[in-house]
Amino acid sequence: MSSKSASTLLDKSERSTLCAADWERAALELIAEKGVPALAVEPLARRMGITKGSFYWHFSGRESLLEQALQRWEEHDSRNLAKSLGEISNPRDRLISFFRRVGKEKLTHEVYSELCAAAGHAQVEPVLERVANRRMEHLSSAFEEMGMPSLHARNQARLIYSVYLGFLQLQRQHQTPNLSSEEYDTYIDHVIETLIPHEIQV
């Protein structure tokens, strides 16, 4: 069998076993490790242990893969947000759940950190804006349910989100505890007690 025929058979085999979701997941894992600029078709194919031929069965190019991977990540983040903030009736418990889940969603957290570092990218910027707005809307709604005036609630949501973004920046500088460590749990306890009041003083 010629090398060309063997390559064709390999591409067909890869197309039958790999789907677009496999490429999207691998792209997100690469972004989490090395950032958005590192995403490229050939290195990603080598990382997956396959030829790049099967890539073009699912995507037109690198930008198409990035768009689909970002959409997958955003949808996952939205589902997590709905689970942590949308299924708990008590608003304070809902806010606490939001903080607790951040460290448990390691890949989502790491991808978001790298997306923030690429905030000026044309495909990344609108995703970050939608995600931030969605998260802050949920946060401010919970504070309003606790009895906080609307403007105060929005400002408190911004404050909390600023703390989160600051943590991501410190993490990039290796100035934060490991997400799975006892020190991180203690930090989260401190943030909760500092930023989520037990009672709202109107």
C-alpha positions in Angstrom: 0.0 0.0 0.0 1.4 3.4 -0.9 2.1 6.0 1.8 -0.6 8.2 0.2 -3.2 5.4 0.5 -2.2 4.7 4.1 -2.5 8.4 5.0 -6.0 8.5 3.4 -7.1 5.5 5.4 -5.6 7.0 8.6 -7.5 10.3 8.0 -10.7 8.3 7.5 -10.1 6.4 10.7 -9.5 9.6 12.6 -12.6 11.2 11.2 -14.6 8.3 12.4 -13.3 8.3 15.9 -12.8 12.1 16.5 -15.5 14.6 16.6 -15.5 18.4 16.7 -16.0 18.3 20.5 -12.7 16.4 20.9 -10.8 19.2 19.1 -12.7 21.8 21.1 -11.8 20.2 24.4 -8.2 19.8 23.4 -8.1 23.5 22.3 -9.4 24.6 25.7 -6.9 22.5 27.6 -4.1 24.0 25.5 -5.4 27.5 26.1 -5.6 26.8 29.8 -1.9 25.7 29.8 -0.3 28.1 27.3 -2.8 30.9 26.4 -4.8 31.8 23.4 -1.7 32.8 21.2 -0.4 29.2 21.5 -3.5 27.7 19.8 -2.5 26.4 16.4 -3.6 23.5 14.3 -0.4 21.5 13.8 0.9 21.7 17.4 -2.6 20.8 18.7 -2.7 17.8 16.3 0.7 16.6 17.6 -0.5 17.0 21.1 -3.5 14.8 20.3 -1.3 12.3 18.6 -3.1 12.5 15.2 -2.6 14.1 11.8 -4.0 17.6 11.1 -6.0 16.2 8.2 -8.9 15.3 10.4 -9.1 18.8 11.7 -10.3 20.2 8.4 -13.1 17.7 8.4 -14.7 19.7 11.2 -13.2 23.2 11.0 -12.3 25.6 8.3 -9.3 27.0 10.2 -7.8 28.0 13.5 -10.3 30.9 14.0 -13.2 28.5 13.5 -11.8 26.1 16.1 -11.3 29.0 18.6 -14.8 30.3 18.0 -16.3 26.8 18.7 -14.1 26.2 21.7 -15.0 29.5 23.2 -18.7 28.8 22.6 -18.3 25.4 24.3 -16.5 27.0 27.3 -19.1 29.8 27.6 -22.0 27.3 27.5 -20.3 25.2 30.2 -19.7 28.3 32.3 -23.4 29.4 31.9 -24.6 25.9 33.0 -22.3 26.0 36.1 -23.5 29.5 36.9 -27.1 28.4 36.7 -26.3 25.4 38.9 -24.4 27.3 41.6 -26.7 30.4 41.6 -29.9 29.4 40.1 -30.9 26.3 42.0 -30.5 27.5 45.6 -33.4 29.4 47.1 -31.6 31.2 49.9 -29.6 34.1 48.2 -26.8 34.1 50.7 -26.3 30.4 50.3 -26.4 31.0 46.6 -23.5 33.5 46.8 -21.5 31.2 49.0 -22.0 28.4 46.5 -20.6 30.7 43.7 -17.4 31.2 45.6 -17.1 27.5 46.6 -17.5 26.3 43.0 -14.8 28.5 41.6 -11.9 26.4 42.9 -13.6 23.1 41.9 -14.0 24.1 38.2 -10.2 24.0 37.6 -10.2 24.0 33.8 -12.9 26.6 33.5 -11.0 28.8 36.0 -7.7 28.4 34.1 -9.3 29.0 30.7 -10.9 32.2 32.0 -7.6 33.4 33.4 -5.9 33.0 30.0 -8.9 34.6 28.2 -8.5 37.6 30.5 -4.8 37.8 29.4 -6.1 38.0 25.8 -8.9 40.4 26.5 -8.1 42.5 23.4 -8.5 39.6 21.0 -11.4 40.1 18.6 -13.0 36.7 19.3 -12.2 36.7 23.0 -13.4 40.1 24.1 -17.2 39.7 23.4 -17.1 36.3 25.3 -15.5 37.9 28.3 -18.0 40.7 28.3 -21.0 38.3 28.1 -19.6 36.1 30.8 -18.8 39.0 33.2 -22.2 40.6 32.6 -24.0 37.3 33.3 -22.1 36.6 36.4 -22.5 40.1 37.9 -26.2 40.0 37.1 -26.6 36.8 39.1 -24.6 38.3 41.9 -26.4 41.6 42.1 -29.8 39.7 41.9 -28.8 37.6 44.9 -27.9 40.7 46.9 -31.2 42.4 46.0 -33.0 39.3 47.2 -31.2 39.7 50.5 -32.7 43.2 50.8 -29.8 45.3 49.4 -30.9 48.4 47.3 -30.4 47.9 43.6 -27.5 50.3 43.1 -25.7 49.0 46.2 -26.3 45.4 44.9 -24.7 46.2 41.5 -21.8 47.9 43.2 -21.3 44.9 45.5 -21.4 42.6 42.5 -18.7 44.7 40.8 -16.6 44.6 44.0 -16.8 40.8 44.3 -16.0 40.4 40.6 -13.0 42.8 41.0 -11.7 40.6 43.8 -12.1 37.6 41.5 -10.2 39.2 38.7 -7.5 40.4 41.1 -7.1 36.8 42.3 -6.6 35.7 38.7 -3.9 38.3 38.2 -2.1 37.3 41.4 -2.4 33.7 40.3 -0.6 34.4 37.1 2.2 35.9 39.2 2.2 32.8 41.5 1.1 34.8 44.5 -2.0 32.7 45.4 -2.5 29.4 47.2 -3.1 26.2 45.2 -6.8 25.8 44.4 -6.9 22.4 46.1 -5.0 23.5 49.3 -6.3 24.1 52.8 -4.8 27.7 52.5 -7.1 28.3 49.5 -10.1 27.1 51.5 -9.2 29.5 54.3 -8.9 32.3 51.8 -12.4 31.6 50.4 -13.8 31.5 53.9 -12.3 35.0 54.5 -13.7 36.4 51.3 -17.1 35.1 52.1 -17.1 36.6 55.6 -15.8 39.9 54.3 -18.0 40.4 51.2 -21.2 38.6 51.9 -23.0 40.1 54.9 -25.3 38.0 57.1 -27.8 40.8 57.3 -28.4 43.8 55.1 -28.4 47.2 56.8 -30.8 49.4 54.9 
